[in-house]
């Protein structure tokens, strides 16, 4: 979708720790005939191999919650975003209701015994780190079911 959105002159970099996930993405890119717009890169999200301010937009969908240091991963995304650019994130978050949170914690304790079910994700909170770095929230919303909510937000990096 991003490769279609940026148009013929835009470029998209798909980044993942897993070569297998990038192979799936590559198949989709080839199927849509968008190879000239997309670059594939593997690596560790807490040590992004890109220059400061390299990207206009950085998008993370459920990639921060399995990281060993989600806050550092978010700050790396901030680092590689150009001034005036935006970072869009969706990740797991904790239920706000204490009773629902207690129940979700019990289910999560059980689910971690089945990696295919938990997908390695856990609740994280990275927005405060991005705000401390100077990011300005332009959109935020909790979505999903009460037991397993997701937090979606967009942060703009100040221009200059």
C-alpha positions as CSV (number, residue, x, y, z in Angstrom):
1,X,0.0,0.0,0.0
2,X,2.8,2.4,0.8
3,X,4.5,1.8,-2.5
4,X,1.3,2.6,-4.3
5,X,0.7,5.7,-2.2
6,X,4.2,7.3,-2.8
7,X,3.7,7.3,-6.5
8,X,6.2,6.7,-9.3
9,X,8.9,9.0,-7.8
10,X,8.5,7.8,-4.2
11,X,10.5,5.0,-2.5
12,X,9.6,2.6,0.3
13,X,12.0,0.6,2.5
14,X,10.5,-2.5,4.1
15,X,12.5,-3.4,7.1
16,X,12.3,-6.6,9.2
17,X,14.4,-8.8,11.4
18,X,13.1,-11.8,9.4
19,X,14.2,-12.6,5.9
20,X,11.2,-14.9,5.6
21,X,8.8,-12.0,6.3
22,X,10.5,-9.9,3.7
23,X,10.2,-12.8,1.2
24,X,6.5,-12.7,1.7
25,X,6.5,-8.9,1.2
26,X,8.7,-9.3,-1.9
27,X,6.1,-11.7,-3.5
28,X,3.4,-9.1,-2.9
29,X,5.5,-6.3,-4.4
30,X,6.3,-8.4,-7.5
31,X,2.6,-9.3,-7.9
32,X,1.7,-5.6,-7.8
33,X,4.7,-4.8,-10.1
34,X,6.1,-2.2,-7.7
35,X,9.7,-3.5,-7.5
36,X,11.1,-0.2,-8.7
37,X,9.7,1.6,-5.7
38,X,10.6,-0.8,-2.9
39,X,13.9,-1.7,-1.1
40,X,14.1,-4.6,1.4
41,X,16.4,-4.5,4.4
42,X,16.9,-6.9,7.3
43,X,18.2,-5.9,10.7
44,X,17.6,-5.1,14.3
45,X,15.1,-2.3,14.9
46,X,16.9,-1.0,18.0
47,X,20.0,-0.4,15.7
48,X,18.5,0.9,12.4
49,X,21.1,0.9,9.7
50,X,20.0,4.3,8.2
51,X,21.2,7.8,8.4
52,X,19.6,10.4,10.6
53,X,16.6,12.1,9.0
54,X,16.5,9.6,6.1
55,X,12.7,9.1,5.8
56,X,9.7,11.4,5.4
57,X,7.4,8.8,7.1
58,X,8.2,5.9,9.4
59,X,5.5,3.3,10.0
60,X,5.5,0.6,12.6
61,X,2.7,-1.8,12.9
62,X,3.0,-4.2,15.8
63,X,6.8,-4.3,15.5
64,X,7.6,-2.5,18.8
65,X,5.8,-4.9,21.2
66,X,8.1,-7.9,20.6
67,X,11.4,-5.9,20.9
68,X,13.7,-6.4,23.8
69,X,13.9,-2.6,24.2
70,X,10.7,-1.1,22.6
71,X,11.6,2.5,23.7
72,X,15.0,2.3,22.0
73,X,13.3,1.0,18.9
74,X,10.8,4.0,18.9
75,X,13.7,6.4,19.4
76,X,15.6,4.9,16.5
77,X,12.5,5.5,14.3
78,X,12.5,9.1,15.5
79,X,16.2,9.4,14.7
80,X,15.7,8.3,11.1
81,X,12.7,10.5,10.5
82,X,13.5,13.8,8.8
83,X,12.5,17.1,10.6
84,X,8.9,17.8,9.7
85,X,8.3,14.1,9.0
86,X,5.9,11.8,10.8
87,X,6.0,8.5,12.7
88,X,2.9,6.3,12.7
89,X,2.7,3.5,15.3
90,X,0.3,0.7,16.2
91,X,1.1,-1.5,19.2
92,X,-0.4,-3.5,22.0
93,X,-1.3,-1.6,25.1
94,X,-2.7,-2.5,28.5
95,X,-6.5,-2.3,29.2
96,X,-7.4,0.8,31.3
97,X,-10.0,-1.0,33.5
98,X,-8.2,-2.6,36.4
99,X,-10.4,-5.7,36.4
100,X,-10.0,-6.2,32.7
101,X,-6.3,-5.6,33.0
102,X,-6.1,-8.3,35.7
103,X,-7.9,-10.8,33.4
104,X,-5.8,-9.8,30.4
105,X,-2.6,-10.4,32.5
106,X,-3.8,-14.0,33.4
107,X,-4.6,-14.8,29.8
108,X,-1.3,-13.3,28.7
109,X,0.6,-15.4,31.2
110,X,-1.0,-18.5,29.6
111,X,-0.6,-17.3,26.0
112,X,3.2,-16.8,26.4
113,X,3.4,-20.6,26.6
114,X,2.3,-20.7,22.9
115,X,4.5,-18.4,20.8
116,X,2.3,-18.9,17.7
117,X,-0.6,-17.4,19.7
118,X,1.2,-14.5,21.4
119,X,3.4,-13.8,18.4
120,X,5.9,-12.5,21.0
121,X,3.9,-9.3,21.6
122,X,3.3,-7.7,24.9
123,X,1.9,-4.3,26.1
124,X,4.3,-1.4,25.6
125,X,4.3,2.3,26.0
126,X,6.6,4.2,23.7
127,X,4.7,7.5,23.1
128,X,6.2,9.2,26.2
129,X,9.7,8.6,24.9
130,X,8.9,10.1,21.6
131,X,7.3,13.1,23.3
132,X,10.4,13.6,25.4
133,X,12.5,13.5,22.2
134,X,10.4,16.4,20.9
135,X,7.7,14.6,19.0
136,X,4.2,16.3,18.8
137,X,1.2,14.0,18.8
138,X,-1.1,14.7,15.8
139,X,-3.3,11.7,16.3
140,X,-3.9,9.0,18.9
141,X,-6.6,6.4,19.5
142,X,-7.1,3.1,21.4
143,X,-8.7,0.5,19.2
144,X,-9.6,-3.2,19.5
145,X,-11.4,-5.2,22.1
146,X,-11.2,-4.3,25.8
147,X,-9.2,-7.4,26.8
148,X,-6.5,-6.8,24.0
149,X,-6.5,-3.1,23.1
150,X,-4.1,-1.5,20.6
151,X,-2.8,2.0,20.6
152,X,-2.5,3.8,17.4
153,X,-0.7,7.2,17.1
154,X,1.1,9.6,14.8
155,X,3.9,11.8,16.0
156,X,5.4,14.7,14.0
157,X,9.1,15.5,14.4
158,X,9.6,19.3,14.7
159,X,10.9,20.9,11.5
160,X,14.2,22.6,12.4
